[in-house]
Amino acid sequence: MKPSSSSVSEEDEEANTSAKWSAGSDGSITCAPKELGGCGDCMLELKRILPQNRITDLEQKAEAFLASYDNSPRVSKCRCSALETDMTRKTASRSGSSDNYLFCPRSLDVLKEEELLHFQEHWRRGEPVVVRNALDNTPGLSWEPMVMWRALCENLDSTASSKMSEVKAIDCLANCEVEISTRHFFEGYSKGRTYGNFWPEMLKLKDWPPSDKFEDLLPRHCDEFISALPFQEYSDPRTGILNIAAKLPEELIKPDLGPKTYIAYGIPDELGRGDSVTKLHCDMSDAVNILTHTTEVTLSQEQISAVKDLKQKHKEQNKLEEQGTEENGIDCSHEEEGMNMPEILSYENEQNHDQSGSALWDIFRREDVPKLEEYLRKHSKEFRHTFCCPVTKVYHPIHDQSCYLTVEHKRKLKDEFGIEPWTFVQKLGEAVFIPAGCPHQVRNLKSCTKVAVDFVSPENIHECLRLTEEFRQLPKNHKAREDKLESDIWIKLGGMGI
């Protein structure tokens, strides 16, 4: 008679219970007995990943370096954050503030040693930096998406090339993925796409081609991008001497720092719904983003008229939803305050837009984050996210990446909490440096191709580690937690005593 499965499992359990696995008298440990799944013969060896005395050596080198360094308190001589010069750009109108201007040097200037020190003055204060004409120092490869696609196909075999014939893009109105042929996506990039009611269809590709393959699939573009990076002591992902992430030991798995490509549609007018945006979020590492290509899409008069009518309907719908919210005890009405809103820098209110501007950035100061979070929680139901529905649940007002502050919201934010972001328009060829821990959002005013790379600067390593712990507190299935903690680099850095 064949024994039942239950009787077999009982016998195995008895055998496992009788098996013994213990250390030898000298402390050695053999492989587990066969009854427990091992071989019972081999001697187990405990091996270290890092060389012996690794941490001690690092500490001694650091102490020796520190002893040779002039550690006397530095007196900051830079005052350009409060002045308008040929190397600054006004980006905020905070009263009584000394940081309304951002450092904005030319790419040729950053090669000078004194400009690196100038950059460090602003960087250690947690201020973004914009470098102009970053592409002027490159051979001049075309970053037009169709050209990139053809170059990519040349580096693939026929099977792989056919797989690249379709892409998964993000529909900005529904905030969900849609499958579309690569050719149709890139045609829409230059000519525009619309829904049946003439509302602009805004699509974006994030991380195309995949950043872990960028160097292999587009080697010439990758080399040109890295050569264009300003302040390469920090930003070079391969050899930056002040990029801590590039200095990790070879035996450790390094994170994917990029380069990463972002290709998205855009139009100048703020739609209020379905804009081509990167919603408010916060990165746990430093980053630099270069605008490599733009093209302007012109709407027809018929489409402009239809959009105007639809925006009015959206406004009426918002009022009805706000009235329902007020009935539940939450006051969302700001009609009476509209005439008394404080002044903010706004692209939408400028009479003569700079035609070379292509992407509207809002970057918040770290010290303003608590007030920003409070505002977002208070007004969370006024924002729309998945399938353009109002936000109903907030885990973390910034890390949820479900909010984009329109010009109206930015006015209310300043009126209620007295804070405003650095607001500026990125032009073709400009590189934007974003410090870790600074929440930011972007809206495309034209169809844009941007390439970005992450890095970890000594000035911001503690902010990186603080944010790591903050992300770890998010629910386990939270998208931001999954994306940001895909590599345990920050735990490794902390364990190395950095």
Secondary structure as UniProt FT lines:
FT   HELIX           5..18
FT   TURN            25..26
FT   HELIX           34..36
FT   TURN            52..53
FT   HELIX           54..67
FT   HELIX           80..82
FT   TURN            86..87
FT   STRAND          88..90
FT   TURN            95..96
FT   STRAND          101..103
FT   TURN            107..108
FT   HELIX           109..111
FT   HELIX           113..123
FT   TURN            124..126
FT   STRAND          129..132
FT   HELIX           134..137
FT   HELIX           145..154
FT   HELIX           158..163
FT   TURN            164..165
FT   STRAND          166..171
FT   TURN            172..175
FT   STRAND          176..181
FT   HELIX           182..191
FT   TURN            196..197
FT   STRAND          203..206
FT   HELIX           211..217
FT   HELIX           219..228
FT   HELIX           232..235
FT   TURN            237..239
FT   TURN            241..242
FT   HELIX           244..247
FT   TURN            250..251
FT   STRAND          260..264
FT   STRAND          277..281
FT   STRAND          286..295
FT   HELIX           301..327
FT   TURN            328..329
FT   TURN            335..337
FT   HELIX           338..340
FT   HELIX           347..349
FT   TURN            355..356
FT   STRAND          357..363
FT   HELIX           366..368
FT   HELIX           369..378
FT   HELIX           380..382
FT   HELIX           386..388
FT   TURN            397..400
FT   HELIX           407..417
FT   STRAND          422..427
FT   TURN            428..429
FT   STRAND          431..434
FT   TURN            436..437
FT   STRAND          440..444
FT   STRAND          447..455
FT   HELIX           458..460
FT   HELIX           461..472
FT   TURN            476..477
FT   HELIX           479..484
FT   HELIX           489..495
FT   TURN            496..497
//
